[in-house]
Amino acid sequence: MSCSQILYHLEPENPVTSSKSGIIYLPGLNGFRAIAAVSVLVSHILQSEFSGPILNIGFRLPLGEFGVTLFFVISGFLITYLLLREREIGEISISWFYFRRVLRIWPLYYSYIFIWLIVWMFQGDNKFGFSRSIYWYIFFSANIPFIFHQSILVIGHLWSIGVEEQFYIFWPWVVKFSRNKLFVYSWFFFLSFFILKILFWYFLGKESFSYRALSVTRFHCLVVGAIGAFHYNGFLVIVVSWISNRITQIAAWSLFFLIGLGFIRISAPIAHEFFAFISLVLIIGQITARNRIINLENSVFNFIGKISYGIYVIHPLIILLITPLLKGVKMGNVFLWSLIYCLGISIVTIVLAYLSFRYLERPFLIYKLRFSKVLSSNVNGTNNDVLLRNGFTR
């Protein structure tokens, strides 16, 4: 059967895995991608020039930063889970893993940078902050200028993609060769990073390079997802059972929203770590589908989740290009105008992200299947369009 046939004709027999097709399906995962992408999008829109009366809300809401942490946990969970399944059926192919990452990340990533360069040249000034630091972005190291508060406008947000790509330089090797010690190594990795971060904050201060480096390059938040994957894959099943408990899920969802919306403020050195574990609890609860408080398995969340990579990558340029066009427009009701502006940016972003997914990313994703020993799909019960897979994530 060809890769295209796999994409369009196979669907899993149950919510987690299909024994016949071997396709893994993790329900609700696209929903969390959607939440993460929309959180970052809304946060940046609310901080833009025309958000009007709701401008201050955008600066107060920690939606964006926690949305990135959620992306990290999702990525760490999914990639580690698939690597563990691949290890169960044979050897992990590191070269194939890297090639899959290239096919998933590079096309849109470099296309966006190329378009940004064209826009910058037509601007005729340095509005976009072009500098030699562009090389950091070309080589997936945008977190370096971000640490030093020297990000380039419109592409500065690519720092998080750089963090993930740096993490996956070494993580598949850890999974491949750790064997029965992966659980211990994962916790050691997390605790080492976490303790160092607290020590740097306490002794050097929050603006020190050491503290900012660990706060930005949050490898340990990706490891939180990996720890969850290890449990979900069969280790200490009692932990998964406790996590899926209804009371645990209610508490986790409550904290998730209260922290994400800024009603509860967690001390900076532990905020993202705490949120990462809350997110992990919700992800496992959603996948097991036992005591879901909120069901993220629906067509809207699945659609937005599938195009979440595009939403994340392209939205800053859309905000910057559309905002100047609206400077001459005036409306009596400022709040209504601000709402229209925010909705307009969101709609344009989603439409362009879908077009990117459909015409730019998808051909590479189909080809990517040739290098996948373990298949995972986002098929839901009513739609056998396997558009593409849980593996098609950042």
N, C-alpha and C positions, 0 to 999 in steps of 0.2 A: 504493500500500500504506500502511495506517495505521501510526502509531507502535507500537501494540500488536502488529501483525503483525511489524514489524521486530524487536521484542523477543522474540517467541516462535517465529519460524519461520526466521529467517536464521541461518546459521552459516558461518564462514569456510571456504574451501576448503583453506587451508594454515595453518601455525602463525603466520604474520605478517599476511598480508593476503589478502583475497578480491578478485580482479579483477572478478568479476561483481557482487557486492553492494557492493563498496567498503568493507566493514567491516574495520577493523584489529583484529588480535588480538595481544596481547603476552603469550605464555605465561609463567607463573611470577610475574607481577607481583602477583597476589593473594596469592601465597605470602609475598612480602616485606611486604605490608601486614599479613598475619596475624602475622608475626614481630614487626613494629613494635608492633602493638596489644597482643599478648600480653606483650611485654617491658614496656611501660608498666603494664599491668594487674598483672602479677606484682610488679613493683617497688613499686607503691603498696600492694598487699596485704601484702607482707612488711614494710612500714614501719608497718602499722596496729597497733592496740592488742593484738589477739588472735593475732598471728602467733607468739607464744610463743618457743620455743627458736630459731626461725629468724628472729626479729626482727632480730638483728644482721646476718644475711646480707643482708637487704633493704637495710640502710643501707650495706653495703659494695659491693653489686652496682651497677654503673653502667648496668644494663639500661634503666631508664626514660629517662635523658637521651639515650642513644644510640639508643633506639627512636624518639624524636622526630626526631633527625637523619636516621634512615632514612626516616621519613615525608617529611621535607623533600626528600631526594634523589629519592624516588619521584615526588613531586608535580612537582618541577622537570623531571624527565625526561619524564614523561607529557604534561604540559601543553605543554611546549615542542615535543615531537615532534608532537603533534596540531596545534599552531599552524603548524609548518613544513609539514605535509601540507596544511593548509588554504591556506597561502600558495601552494603549488604548483598548486592547482587554481583559484586566483582570489585575490581580496582577502580579508584577514582582517577579519571584522566584529567590531570592538571592542565594540559595543553588544550583540551576540549573546553574545560571550564573557562580559561582565559578567552578563547575564541568566542564562546557564547557571550561573555561580558562585552567584548568588542562589538559584536553584532547588535547587542541590545542598547549599549550606551553611546557609542561613537557617532552613528549617523545623525541623530538629532543634536547631540552636544556640539559637534563641529559645524553643523549646518547653522545652528543658532549663533555661534561665534562669528561665522562668515557673514551672516546677515547683519550682525551688529557692526562689523567692520565696514560694510557697505554704507550703512546708515551713518556711521561716524564720519566717513569721507564726505558724504553729501552735506553734513552739518557745517563743515567749513570752520569749525572751532573745536575747542577742547572740552565741549560740554559733557562729553561722555568719559572724561578723565583718562584718555588714552595715555599709556605710559609703558615703560619697559616691563612692568609687572605683567603684561599680557602673556609673557612666556610661562608664568605660573599657571595660567588658565589653560594654555595649550597642552601642558603636561600634567593636567589633573592635580594641580597643587594650589588651587585657589584659596585653600584654607590658610596658606602662609601670609599673603597680604591681608587677609581678613583678620588674622591674629594681631597684626600691626596697625589695624584701622586704616588700611590703605587699599581697600577694595575698589575696583573700577565699577563705576555706575552701570547698571543694567546687566552686568555679568558677574557681579560680586556674589550673588546667591549661589553660584556654581560651586562654592566652597564645600557644600555638603556632599555633592557628587564626588568631589576630589577625596573627601574623607572616606567614602565608601570604597572607591577604587583602590586607595592606599591600603585599606583594611584587607581587601580581597587579594592583595599581592601575596600575603602570607597565610591567610586563614585556611584556604583549602589544603595547604600543606599540613597545618596543624590537625585538621580533621582526618586527613589521610593517614598520618603516621602516629597519631596519639592512641589509636585503638581504644582500649578500655579506660584510658586515663583522660579522655576528653573532658569529662565532667569536672575532674579535679583541676585540669589545666584552665578550663573556662572560669571557674570560680577564682583561681589564683590570679588570672589575668584581670578580672573585674576588680577584685579587692585591691590589687596592687595599684591600678590606675586610680581607683576611688580614694584610697588612703593618701597617695601622693598628691592628688588634687586638693584634698582638705589641708594637708600640711603646707602646700604652696600658698593656699589662701590665707592660712593662719599666720605664717611667718613672713611671707613675701608680699602679700596684698593682692587684691583682685585685679589690679592692672599690671601685675608682673607678667613677664613673658611666659614663665613656667606655668602659672595658673591659667592664663588665657589659652596657652597651647593645649592643655588637657581639657579645658572647657569647650573649646571649639572642635578639636580633633577627638571626638567622643567615641573612640574605638570600643570603650567598655560598654556603651549603650547598645552597640551592635552585638556585643557578647551577651548582653542580657537576653536578646532574642535567641541567641545560640543556646543558652542555658534552657530556655523554654522548649526549644526544638528537641533537645536531648531528653527532657522529661516526656514530651509528647510522643517521642519515638519509642517509649516503652520503659524508661528508667524511672523508678519510684512512682508507679502508677497512682499511689495514694495521694501524691502531691497534685496530680492532675484532677483527681476526684475532689479534693478540697477546693482547688481553684474554681472548679465548675459548680461548686455549691451556690445555691440561689442567694444566700445571705452575702457570700463573698462577692458575687457579681453585682449585687445592689450597692454594696459599699464601694466597689471599684468604679462603677459608673458614676456614682456621686462624686467621688474624689476627682475623677477624670474631668468632669465638667467644671467643678468648682475651681480646680487648679488652672485648667485651660482658659477659663473666662476671668481669672484673676481674683476670684472671691476668696481664695485661700492662697496665701503667699508662703512658699517654702524657702528656707534659707538657701542662698545661691549655691553654696558648695555641694548641696545634696539634692537640689530641685530636680534636675534632669534624671538623675539616677532613680529617685523616688517615682517620678512620672513614667520612667521606662518600665519599672516593675508593675505599676498599675496598668499600663498598656499591655504588657505581656499577659497579665491575668485576664484581661478582657479578650485578647486575641485567642487564647486557649479556650475560654468559655464560649466564644463565638464558634470556633471550629468544632468543638465537641457537641454543640447544639443541644445540650441537656437542659439547662436552666437559663436560656437567653432572656435577658431583661429587655434588650433592644435588639431586634432582628435586622442585621445589616445585609442580609441576603435577599436583595430585590433588584429589579432592573435598573433603577436610577443609580443606586450605589455601585452596581457592577459596571455600568457605563462610565461613570466618572472615574471609578477606580482604574479601569483599563487605560484611560487617557491621562492618568494622574502625572505620569512622567512629563508629558507634553505641557500640561497645565503648569507644573512647577518650573520648567525650563523657560517657557516663552512669556510668562505673564509680566515681568518687569519691563520688557521692551514695549509691550502693548500699552501699559500704563503711561510710559514716557512719550509714546508717539501720539496717543489719543488726547492726553491732557492739554497740550498747546492748542489743539483744534477747538477746544471749548472755552478758551479764554475770553472770546468776544461774546459768548452767549450769556444772557442774564435772565433769571426767572425770579418772580416775586417771592415764591415760597422756597427759601433757601434749603430747608430740610428735604423737601420733595426733590429739588434739583440734585442734592447730594445723593439721595437714594437712587435716582435715575442714573446718575453717573456710576455709582458702585455696581448696579445691576448691569449696566451697559458694558463695563469693563469685563465683568464676569462672563457675560454671554459671548462676547467677542473672543475671549480667551478660550472658552470651552469649544467654540466652533473651530477655531484655528488648531487647537490641540487635537480635535477629532480628525481634521484634515491631515495633520502631521502623522497621526497614528495610521490613518487609512492609506495614505499615498507615499509616505516616506519610511516609516518604521516597519510597517507590516511585511513588505517583501523581505527585509532582513530577518524578521522574526520567523517567517516561514522557512527560510534557509537555515536558520538557527536550529531547527528541529533535527537536522541531520547530525548534529553533534550533541544530542541529548540522549543519554542512556535511560534517564528517568523522566517521564513526561508528566506535566501537571497542567490542568486546565481550569478555566473559570466558567465552565459550563454550568448553567443552573437548570433546574428541573423543567423549565418551560422553553428553553432556548438552546438549541444544539449548535449555535454559532460559537465554535471554540475559539474565538478571536483571541484570544491568544491566551495565555496561560499565566498561572501564578508565577511562573518563572520569568515572565516578562515584566519584571519590576526593576526599580533602580537598585 
